[in-house]
Amino acid sequence: MNEHGHLESVAVKHARDAFIDERTIAAQWKALNYTSPPDLARAIDEHDRFIDLLRTAGTSVHLLPHDPQTTLDSIYVRDASIVSPAGLVLCAMGKEARRTEPDAQRRALDAIKEPIAGSIEPPGRLEGGDLIWFDARTLAVGRGYRTNADGVRQLRALVGSDVDVIEVPLVHWRGPDDVMHLMSLISPVAHDLAVVYSRLLPVTFRECLLERGLTLVEVPDEEFDTMATNVLALAPRRCLMLAGNPLTRRALERAGCEVLEYEGVEISVKGAGGPTCLTRPLRRRDSK
């Protein structure tokens, strides 16, 4: 269990199945806090290219189907479930408009025989973007507006006493209507390397990262809003990031990483969801 091993299998929901049509986009984008309505044709093209990059990297891609109970946000598949040693755990969404997504993922994942280990139940709230596995025995969880104390309590019970669950308090930032996940601030790209935005990290958690021996690639202020911290590891020191963050890309390359980029104006920028958000990793091959 980690976020940086060779990505063998992943679930993705294509833009054509999340965005559906121009009428759906027009009806939902403002309420879901998109910066502007996605262009459907361009979104489909961007997502095709994004999936091609995953497949070229050797990742098996499982496409989740259209579900009439979900919204545009269902394109960000990471948030509705998490992986655990016993199987997938279905989340309970902190964003009310996304509350139907875990059940939709359950139906889709049942069809491809992915085991479900349990679920987070109300009043617990927990979203997958708030969880980071450092290794099979260490799990960090962000405690913020999307993940509450009861969600963390249920998570501890589901993963078991063998797993050290590190609770990370998140900042208010732009308030409860904005998205602030733990993975808005950190993305591991190898067992000893992570991309971070230290200005919003709690001191104790940043110290914990350094004590674990991680080198930190610092995202500059001007690239935080363009999601430079949101980096998907395809394998140790091989990663995929949103185009438009040249300073962070060069810093990753100086740290020995191979960096791939994708164009994501429609599928990432407008909905504030980068490559980790667009993917639910199902299996990684552990390696350093």
C-alpha positions, 0 to 999 in steps of 0.5 A: 500500500502506497501512492508511488509504486508502479501503477498497475490498475486504475479506475477512471470515469471518462468525461463523456460519461461524467459530463454527458452533454451540454445541457447537463453541463449548463445545469450543473457547473455553477452549483458545483463551483466550476470556474466556467462550463467545460467544453464537452468536445475538448474535455473528451479529447483531453480525457482521451489523451490522458487515458492514453498516457496511463495506458502507455505507462503500462496501466490497466484502465477500467472505465466507470460507466455513466450513472444518472444519479451522479454529477459532473464531479464524478469525473474525480473518481478518487474521492468516492473510495479508498484502497485498504489492505482488505479491499476498497472502502466506500467513502461518505462525501463531505460535499453534499452534491457528491453524496451519490458517488460512492454507491455508483462506484460500488455498482461499477466496481462490483461489475469488475469484481473489485472487493469492497471491505466496508464503507463510511456511514453517516454522520461520518464524512470522508473523501479519498482526496484526504488520504495518503498511504506512505506504506502498508502500515502508515496512512495520513488522513486530512481532517477538514471540511470534507473529512470529519472526526467520525469519518476518521474514527470509522477509518481507523476501525476499518484499516485495523490497529496494525495501521498507524493513522496520522490525522492532519488538521487542514486549514480553513483556506477559502472556506467550506465551499472550496475544495481543500484536500490533504492531496491539495498539499502533498503528492508522494512520487517515490518512497523518499520524495514528495511534492508539497506546498509547505506554506499550508502544511501543519508544522508537525506533519511537515516535520513527520515527513522529514523524519520519514526521510522524504525530500520535499519538492517545494511548489512555488506560490505562483503554481499552487492554484494551478495544481502543481502539488497534484502529481500522479506517480506512475512509478517511483520517480515517474509522474504525470502532472497538469501542464502549465507548471514549469517551475515545479516540473523543473524541480521534479526533474532536478530531483531525478524524476521523469515528468509527463504532462497532459493538457487539462483545461476542461477536465482539471482546471475548471473543476479544480481536480488534477491527475490524482483526482481523475484516477482511483488507483486499484493496484500498485506494485510496491517498489522503491 
